[in-house]
Structure formats: structure tokens, C-alpha cells
Amino acid sequence: MLSLLIGAVITIVAAVLIVRNYQPQTVLLVAGMILLILTVVLFPDQSILYQKAKSTGWKGFDVFSFVKESLITQISGIGLIIMASAAFADYMDHIGATATMVRVCIKPLKMIKASYLILALGYVLGQCLHIAIPSAAGIAMLLLVTFFPMLVSLGVSKPAAAAMIALTSFMDLGPAVGTANLAARTSGMPAATYFVQHQIPIAVWVIGVVAILIFFSARYFDRRADRSAFQEQTEDSANGQGGDGAPGFYAILPLLPIVLILVFSPLLIKQVDMDVVTAMILGSIVGLLCELAVKRDVKTVFKGFQVFFEGIGASFTNVVSLLVCADVFAQGLQTIGAVGYMIESVRNAGFGVNLMAVVMTAMVGVTAMITGSGVAAFFAFSGLAPGIATKFGVSAVTMVLPMQLMAGMGRAISPVAGVVIAVSKAGECLPFEIVRRTIIPALGGMATMLLLNYLLNG
């Protein structure tokens, strides 16, 4: 009981600090180290070694060695995948390939005259594009300069168009997404298998439900809104925006790593194993060769490729560091015994694995909503899932999948999320107005996801 009480108090304090805009990495790291130190003091017989690491000879130093082992494990594993994926995405954005792909994809929608139907279909397209563009803010900004003006000119209010764009990253899907890669690794399967066999069967239905709810909720809110919200966009700002200087065939470049990962996997060609990092590097080099062929300026093109390496550094600073600190925190909760006590209490109370999955998923969703970060929310709790699944005798994916999907869903209804704040400026409204419009489709999508996970994996 003492271990659960300590874990709960430290978790609440950490959550409050993060909500108050304290640096999440530092908060989680300090909280995790406090848990380890308290374990040494209060439960001296309990090991605080990281997985199969060896002791330094003194438990005081083992606390710091724990952080080192986490760094080694995370950077050499999922951290490297995240850094390579972010670097590839940054380079595709630099050469204009990402913007070109978005511009090509939205052209068919321009032929449809029904504004709210386009709005709903725009979400479907944006959610699919998010598979190739893993950054929630990145896909939002691209759609704001390309798709947003067209929607407004058709009579959709700016808040409605902005809210739809905020929902395009509602689910983090595909092998290029950091949380999906971590979920796959935690579940003990290749990223391609996790995407095709577990994410897609749920995502197809969730996307349909969210699109329908966007159609009706946007029309409802627009009819109630002041007609001044329907200011027509007199000039299509998509013209002359990012990617215009890039050739049309660049639109396929962002999709290359995903195609490689899916083709050379146990799903299709089993003889060749294409991991995510290799696919991202290969895709970046193909982009480099295309730039050389188009621009014929070796010095400039080589200098531009530095964006790839800068993306690695930036993703380590912003994302991988968070992964390491969240891992220390999660492992600290396990080490002190808080997680084990909670699981046993739930089992003794008669709660089944499905209810436990809902509880863990809700924790991730609330954290994502409070912090505005789906990555932080999932990374903080994902380490707990395998142990819980083992205790209940089920596959880890039963716990991991809804938690991973809920991370993005919670972000979509967070007024402090970067993507919500960004689109609210374009929508000329407060972030809370965006959330008011996203919450109905989001709740529908959440309920559909949990139901399908119960039916398919429960």
C-alpha cells in the first residue's frame, strides 16, 4: 500500500508541474530518480537495476547507472527509429516533396461542390497523409496553406475548417510514427505487422465515424455561428506556396519508406527484412539523388542535406530525451512496486483485462489532453503495459494498441496542444472554440476505438 501511495503522490506532483509548463523531461527524470532513491531507502531488498544490467557495487551509484542504461537502450532502439524518421520528414519538407504530395492529393477534392462533404473527405485524406507525414503540426501547417483557403471559399466557416485540420492527426498511424514504433516494439512485433494487422482494422472504422461526425457537427456549429465567420477567401493561398518549385514526381518520395517497409516485411517478401531506419536512410538518399538530378548543383544540394542531420539532433532534443526520461519514470513506478500493487488490487477487485485496458487508455488520454502532447502521454505509460498484460495473461498489444491510439486522440481535444493553437490562429478563434468543435468527433472516435479493440483483441 505504501508503494502505491508514494507512486500516486509523485505522479500527481509530476502531472501538476507539467501542466504548469515545467519542462516535462526534467520533471519525469527527477520523479523517476526520486522513486528509485525511495526504493533504496524504504525497500532495501528490492533491486533497482535496469533490466539485466550489473550493479556498480553501491546502490547510490546504481540510481545514476539506471539512467545511463535507459539512455543506451532507448537511443539504440526506438530512439534511433524516431530520429531517422524525423530527419527524413524534415528533409522531405526541405526539398518540397511533402508539400507537393499534399497539393497533388487535394486536387480531386476541388471537383466536389458540397462544402461539408469536402470537409469530411478532407479529414479522411489528411488522416491518410499523416501516415507519411508523422508530425501533427507539420501536416496541419501544410493543409492550412493549401486546403484551408479552398474550404473557406466554399462557405465552410474558418473555425470548422481549422477544427477539421486539427483532427487530421487524430490517430498516429503507420511505421513512420514514433509512438507506433514504440508500440510495435513493446508488443514484440515488426512495425509493419503492427500497422497492417492491428492499426488498420481499427483505424478504418474510426476514420469513418469521425468523418461522419465532422460532417454533422461542423454544419451544426456553423448554423449557430455568426455569419461573419463565413468570410470568403478571395485568393487561393495554395498557389505559390510551399513545394511549387518541386517537380510533380516528388509527391511519391515521402511514401517511399512506407512502401519499402510494407513490401519487405513478413507481410509480403519475407526473405528481405527492411527495418524503419534503413528505409528512412534509403528514402533520404533517393531524395538527395533526385535533388542532384533536378538542380545540378552539387554544393547546394549537399549543403541542403544537412537538414537530415539537423533533424536527428532536433528529434533527440525534443522527443528521444522525453522517451528516456519517461522510461526512467515508468521503470521507477514499477521498481518501487506501485504498478504491481495496483494490478493485484484490480485483479482482487474482480476487474478484468478489458476494464484495465480502458483505465490505462483513459490515463493516457487525460495526460495527452492536459499536456497537449500525445508523445509524452504514451511514452510515460507505455512501459507499464507489458507487465500488466503478462499479469492478466493476454498479448501486450491488447493494452498497448488503445493506449497508443488514444495518445493522439487526447491531443486533438487539448486546448494547449501545439496543433490546436496553430489552427486556432487560422480559424480566427480561441483554442477552446477549436476543442468545442473537435470534441464530438473525438469522443465518437474514442468510443469506436475502444469497442473495436475489445472485439478484436479482448
Legacy VTK file of the C-alpha trace (Angstrom):
# vtk DataFile Version 3.0
C-alpha trace
ASCII
DATASET POLYDATA
POINTS 458 float
0.000 0.000 0.000
2.874 2.359 0.846
4.414 1.851 -2.600
1.127 2.730 -4.333
0.669 5.809 -2.143
4.191 7.030 -2.914
3.755 6.358 -6.631
0.409 8.176 -6.713
1.731 11.249 -4.880
4.808 11.577 -7.088
2.740 11.006 -10.246
0.249 13.710 -9.237
3.027 16.167 -8.379
4.746 15.448 -11.712
1.466 15.930 -13.607
0.793 19.257 -11.870
4.285 20.515 -12.691
3.935 19.525 -16.355
0.555 21.249 -16.567
2.192 24.380 -15.166
4.662 24.309 -18.063
7.643 22.888 -16.202
9.994 21.082 -18.599
8.466 17.582 -18.973
11.788 15.795 -19.495
13.278 17.157 -16.298
10.113 16.573 -14.304
9.851 12.924 -15.377
13.574 12.282 -14.881
13.623 13.760 -11.368
10.392 11.970 -10.445
11.805 8.659 -11.660
15.061 9.112 -9.761
13.155 10.024 -6.576
11.193 6.789 -6.921
14.434 4.827 -7.290
16.009 6.536 -4.274
12.922 5.893 -2.152
13.044 2.253 -3.233
16.611 2.004 -1.956
15.697 3.667 1.352
12.329 2.056 2.088
12.693 -1.308 0.335
16.420 -2.142 0.505
15.892 -5.734 -0.629
14.291 -4.585 -3.902
16.623 -4.455 -6.925
16.850 -1.149 -8.777
18.950 -2.446 -11.664
17.770 -1.652 -15.183
16.694 -4.932 -16.813
19.811 -7.186 -16.898
22.361 -4.500 -16.030
25.115 -5.171 -13.497
25.424 -3.271 -10.246
28.147 -0.651 -9.803
28.740 -2.056 -6.333
26.800 0.653 -4.491
23.090 1.295 -4.817
23.620 5.054 -4.680
25.514 4.899 -7.954
23.075 2.318 -9.345
20.419 5.071 -9.464
22.515 7.058 -11.945
23.601 3.905 -13.761
19.877 3.214 -14.244
19.566 6.437 -16.260
22.650 5.506 -18.310
21.239 2.079 -19.154
17.949 3.667 -20.190
19.835 6.061 -22.484
21.727 3.195 -24.099
18.618 1.067 -24.558
16.323 3.783 -25.882
18.810 5.528 -28.170
19.966 2.278 -29.773
16.405 1.061 -30.208
13.249 3.078 -30.645
15.154 6.350 -30.254
17.151 5.703 -33.408
13.948 4.940 -35.302
12.382 8.199 -34.128
15.469 10.233 -35.037
15.736 8.686 -38.511
12.026 9.193 -39.204
12.120 12.825 -38.073
15.250 13.512 -40.124
13.623 12.018 -43.246
10.466 14.072 -42.712
12.496 17.260 -42.302
14.439 16.603 -45.490
11.283 15.854 -47.482
9.859 19.138 -46.249
13.087 20.954 -47.159
13.108 19.781 -50.780
9.366 20.451 -51.204
8.344 16.819 -51.590
5.868 16.875 -48.704
4.057 19.985 -49.908
3.942 18.584 -53.447
2.333 15.384 -52.207
-0.324 17.321 -50.287
-1.062 19.569 -53.283
-1.468 16.561 -55.593
-3.721 14.732 -53.147
-6.208 17.580 -52.628
-6.762 18.235 -56.344
-9.573 15.631 -56.726
-11.492 17.220 -53.841
-11.710 20.516 -55.724
-14.154 18.910 -58.163
-16.716 18.337 -55.387
-19.050 21.267 -54.742
-20.664 20.094 -51.473
-18.679 22.025 -48.870
-19.303 19.883 -45.787
-18.776 16.676 -47.747
-15.390 18.055 -48.797
-14.737 18.885 -45.145
-15.400 15.280 -44.105
-13.417 13.843 -47.017
-10.638 16.288 -46.218
-10.296 14.691 -42.801
-10.050 11.229 -44.392
-7.367 12.464 -46.777
-5.490 14.313 -44.034
-5.530 11.282 -41.745
-4.111 9.163 -44.572
-1.458 11.791 -45.307
-0.491 11.708 -41.633
0.811 8.179 -42.227
3.505 9.641 -44.483
3.835 12.944 -42.578
4.281 11.867 -38.943
4.360 15.381 -37.494
0.936 16.564 -36.294
1.998 20.188 -36.580
3.611 19.534 -39.968
0.514 18.087 -41.620
-1.613 20.844 -40.059
0.541 23.674 -41.422
0.628 22.147 -44.905
-3.148 21.821 -45.002
-3.584 25.349 -43.679
-1.755 26.839 -46.666
-3.288 24.509 -49.264
-6.674 23.098 -48.272
-7.922 25.668 -45.759
-8.477 28.545 -48.246
-10.461 26.291 -50.573
-12.775 25.184 -47.748
-13.421 28.760 -46.647
-14.131 29.873 -50.219
-16.778 27.126 -50.467
-18.659 28.513 -47.457
-17.255 26.474 -44.579
-16.512 28.685 -41.590
-12.888 29.220 -40.649
-13.308 27.574 -37.218
-14.865 24.491 -38.856
-12.068 24.182 -41.405
-9.434 24.737 -38.724
-11.009 22.150 -36.400
-11.065 19.565 -39.177
-7.364 20.146 -39.832
-6.645 19.736 -36.117
-8.290 16.299 -36.348
-6.159 15.062 -39.262
-3.601 13.812 -36.720
-6.329 12.250 -34.572
-4.660 8.828 -34.854
-0.905 8.339 -35.127
-0.764 5.596 -37.752
1.981 3.892 -39.701
5.571 2.754 -39.284
6.929 6.300 -39.608
5.307 7.475 -36.357
7.384 7.344 -33.177
4.587 6.212 -30.855
3.547 3.480 -33.306
7.118 2.185 -33.485
7.364 2.135 -29.705
4.012 0.353 -29.510
5.170 -2.260 -32.027
8.416 -2.837 -30.154
6.582 -3.026 -26.826
4.166 -5.542 -28.361
7.068 -7.613 -29.687
6.305 -7.352 -33.404
7.605 -5.544 -36.532
6.243 -2.056 -37.157
4.720 -3.168 -40.477
2.842 -6.024 -38.811
1.556 -3.749 -36.061
0.347 -1.244 -38.652
-1.350 -3.665 -41.041
-2.735 -6.291 -38.679
-3.661 -4.164 -35.675
-3.884 -0.459 -36.506
-5.637 -0.609 -39.894
-8.592 -2.845 -38.854
-9.475 -0.322 -36.146
-8.446 2.848 -37.987
-10.724 2.199 -40.984
-13.833 2.231 -38.807
-12.666 5.085 -36.585
-11.894 7.258 -39.620
-15.381 6.622 -40.982
-17.076 7.503 -37.698
-15.002 10.657 -37.208
-15.637 11.808 -40.794
-19.402 11.415 -40.387
-19.381 13.273 -37.070
-17.276 16.069 -38.584
-19.876 16.475 -41.344
-22.814 16.879 -38.974
-21.128 18.674 -36.073
-19.440 21.259 -38.323
-22.714 22.036 -40.071
-24.481 22.304 -36.700
-21.929 24.714 -35.207
-21.742 26.796 -38.396
-25.511 27.256 -38.489
-25.434 28.521 -34.920
-22.440 30.796 -35.505
-22.435 34.439 -36.525
-22.474 34.782 -40.312
-19.329 36.895 -40.060
-17.489 33.613 -39.605
-18.144 32.816 -43.269
-15.695 35.271 -44.751
-14.793 34.141 -48.221
-11.192 33.689 -49.164
-10.741 35.795 -52.272
-7.357 34.432 -53.122
-6.297 30.808 -53.019
-3.166 30.956 -50.914
-2.278 27.465 -52.001
-0.984 28.970 -55.212
2.619 29.920 -54.864
3.003 28.169 -51.515
5.462 25.531 -50.409
6.513 22.930 -52.923
5.727 24.881 -56.112
9.364 24.706 -57.207
9.490 20.925 -56.782
8.713 18.589 -59.713
5.439 16.692 -59.581
7.100 13.292 -59.191
8.466 14.456 -55.817
4.993 13.668 -54.453
5.905 9.964 -54.269
9.125 10.470 -52.313
7.543 10.738 -48.812
5.769 7.438 -49.447
8.910 5.509 -50.413
9.983 4.355 -46.906
6.463 3.199 -46.039
6.244 1.184 -49.258
9.640 -0.390 -48.596
8.741 -1.283 -45.005
5.460 -2.917 -46.041
6.814 -4.757 -49.088
9.963 -6.126 -47.448
8.296 -7.493 -44.330
6.672 -10.742 -43.156
3.512 -9.472 -44.863
4.871 -9.753 -48.434
8.538 -10.504 -49.178
9.760 -12.454 -46.156
13.246 -13.136 -47.496
14.282 -9.487 -47.115
13.911 -7.596 -43.853
13.632 -3.822 -44.262
13.738 -2.029 -40.908
12.450 1.513 -40.412
15.839 3.194 -40.006
17.222 1.634 -43.194
14.097 2.631 -45.109
14.339 6.230 -43.894
18.010 6.488 -44.835
17.355 4.936 -48.244
14.430 7.287 -48.846
16.560 10.294 -47.895
19.355 9.253 -50.260
16.824 8.830 -53.082
15.651 12.363 -52.335
19.255 13.565 -52.440
19.790 11.918 -55.852
16.581 13.486 -57.167
17.765 16.899 -55.999
21.094 16.391 -57.771
19.329 15.377 -60.982
16.945 18.352 -60.862
19.153 21.164 -59.596
22.557 20.028 -60.926
24.298 21.995 -58.179
26.284 19.555 -56.073
27.456 22.078 -53.472
23.970 23.469 -52.797
22.320 20.051 -52.725
24.942 18.613 -50.382
24.538 21.593 -48.089
20.760 21.102 -48.095
21.181 17.504 -46.959
22.500 18.876 -43.671
18.807 19.278 -42.788
18.698 15.495 -42.390
21.377 15.524 -39.697
19.904 18.576 -38.008
16.604 16.694 -37.852
18.329 13.876 -35.964
19.642 16.318 -33.378
16.346 18.162 -33.046
14.347 14.960 -32.562
16.781 13.753 -29.910
16.370 17.016 -28.017
12.583 17.156 -28.241
11.406 13.548 -28.452
14.045 10.946 -27.624
15.063 12.776 -24.444
11.414 12.642 -23.408
11.348 8.916 -24.169
14.363 8.295 -21.918
13.023 10.380 -19.033
9.563 8.807 -19.317
11.192 5.370 -19.300
13.039 6.198 -16.076
9.785 7.386 -14.528
7.786 4.331 -15.638
10.505 1.942 -14.516
10.674 3.780 -11.196
6.965 3.181 -10.633
7.481 -0.500 -11.369
10.599 -0.807 -9.234
9.032 0.669 -6.099
6.112 -1.734 -6.518
3.316 0.756 -7.227
2.321 -0.872 -10.506
2.388 -4.394 -9.102
0.217 -3.411 -6.151
-2.255 -1.630 -8.428
-2.541 -4.641 -10.728
-3.092 -7.061 -7.853
-5.704 -4.742 -6.329
-7.564 -4.547 -9.650
-7.461 -8.323 -10.066
-8.626 -8.934 -6.495
-11.471 -6.471 -7.053
-12.641 -8.632 -9.940
-11.703 -6.208 -12.738
-10.850 -7.953 -15.980
-8.199 -7.153 -18.551
-10.653 -5.172 -20.691
-11.542 -2.800 -17.868
-7.854 -2.455 -17.029
-7.153 -1.587 -20.672
-9.837 1.117 -20.514
-8.322 2.534 -17.306
-4.798 2.670 -18.755
-6.094 4.123 -22.017
-8.048 6.781 -20.128
-4.897 7.722 -18.203
-3.032 8.250 -21.465
-5.913 10.247 -22.962
-6.252 12.539 -19.941
-2.492 13.094 -19.827
-2.409 13.942 -23.527
-5.320 16.344 -23.094
-3.698 18.070 -20.098
-0.176 18.305 -21.519
-1.062 18.726 -25.196
1.484 16.056 -26.105
0.485 12.601 -27.288
4.138 11.550 -27.322
4.665 12.490 -23.678
1.457 10.764 -22.616
2.174 7.465 -24.364
5.864 7.366 -23.515
5.050 7.926 -19.843
2.727 4.905 -19.586
3.736 2.526 -22.397
6.399 0.875 -20.259
3.724 -0.339 -17.863
1.658 -2.175 -20.475
3.696 -5.384 -20.996
3.816 -6.143 -17.266
0.091 -5.582 -16.891
-0.668 -7.731 -19.939
1.523 -10.543 -18.590
-0.223 -10.437 -15.222
-3.578 -10.894 -16.968
-2.222 -13.498 -19.386
-3.006 -11.595 -22.594
-0.995 -10.248 -25.510
0.749 -6.931 -24.887
-0.936 -5.429 -27.946
-4.288 -5.671 -26.141
-3.060 -2.973 -23.753
-0.624 -1.114 -25.994
-2.803 -0.513 -29.070
-5.611 1.507 -27.437
-3.074 3.440 -25.344
-1.049 4.371 -28.427
-4.078 5.448 -30.443
-5.554 7.353 -27.505
-2.394 9.464 -27.235
-3.193 11.246 -30.499
-6.895 11.350 -29.717
-6.324 13.141 -26.419
-4.111 15.688 -28.153
-6.974 16.570 -30.515
-9.111 17.847 -27.622
-6.350 19.676 -25.774
-6.529 23.496 -25.856
-2.786 23.625 -25.083
-1.706 21.281 -27.893
0.574 22.948 -30.422
-1.527 21.816 -33.378
-4.747 23.189 -31.824
-3.130 26.527 -31.053
-1.709 26.728 -34.586
-5.030 26.079 -36.340
-6.928 28.378 -33.971
-4.949 31.324 -35.325
-6.017 30.463 -38.865
-9.581 29.935 -37.659
-9.549 33.355 -36.004
-10.862 31.917 -32.742
-9.639 30.731 -29.365
-8.222 27.200 -28.946
-11.245 26.388 -26.761
-13.513 27.038 -29.781
-11.489 24.525 -31.787
-11.781 21.969 -28.975
-15.540 22.612 -28.760
-15.758 21.552 -32.405
-13.359 18.599 -32.192
-14.708 17.021 -29.024
-17.818 15.390 -30.567
-15.941 13.644 -33.407
-13.128 12.833 -30.968
-15.386 11.195 -28.390
-17.088 9.201 -31.141
-13.724 8.045 -32.428
-12.514 7.123 -28.935
-15.611 5.052 -28.198
-15.337 3.281 -31.566
-11.652 2.510 -30.991
-12.238 1.043 -27.522
-15.159 -1.057 -28.744
-13.205 -2.430 -31.692
-10.166 -3.178 -29.540
-12.440 -5.149 -27.221
-13.975 -7.072 -30.124
-10.703 -7.736 -31.963
-8.162 -8.108 -29.168
-10.162 -8.501 -25.949
LINES 1 459
458 0 1 2 3 4 5 6 7 8 9 10 11 12 13 14 15 16 17 18 19 20 21 22 23 24 25 26 27 28 29 30 31 32 33 34 35 36 37 38 39 40 41 42 43 44 45 46 47 48 49 50 51 52 53 54 55 56 57 58 59 60 61 62 63 64 65 66 67 68 69 70 71 72 73 74 75 76 77 78 79 80 81 82 83 84 85 86 87 88 89 90 91 92 93 94 95 96 97 98 99 100 101 102 103 104 105 106 107 108 109 110 111 112 113 114 115 116 117 118 119 120 121 122 123 124 125 126 127 128 129 130 131 132 133 134 135 136 137 138 139 140 141 142 143 144 145 146 147 148 149 150 151 152 153 154 155 156 157 158 159 160 161 162 163 164 165 166 167 168 169 170 171 172 173 174 175 176 177 178 179 180 181 182 183 184 185 186 187 188 189 190 191 192 193 194 195 196 197 198 199 200 201 202 203 204 205 206 207 208 209 210 211 212 213 214 215 216 217 218 219 220 221 222 223 224 225 226 227 228 229 230 231 232 233 234 235 236 237 238 239 240 241 242 243 244 245 246 247 248 249 250 251 252 253 254 255 256 257 258 259 260 261 262 263 264 265 266 267 268 269 270 271 272 273 274 275 276 277 278 279 280 281 282 283 284 285 286 287 288 289 290 291 292 293 294 295 296 297 298 299 300 301 302 303 304 305 306 307 308 309 310 311 312 313 314 315 316 317 318 319 320 321 322 323 324 325 326 327 328 329 330 331 332 333 334 335 336 337 338 339 340 341 342 343 344 345 346 347 348 349 350 351 352 353 354 355 356 357 358 359 360 361 362 363 364 365 366 367 368 369 370 371 372 373 374 375 376 377 378 379 380 381 382 383 384 385 386 387 388 389 390 391 392 393 394 395 396 397 398 399 400 401 402 403 404 405 406 407 408 409 410 411 412 413 414 415 416 417 418 419 420 421 422 423 424 425 426 427 428 429 430 431 432 433 434 435 436 437 438 439 440 441 442 443 444 445 446 447 448 449 450 451 452 453 454 455 456 457
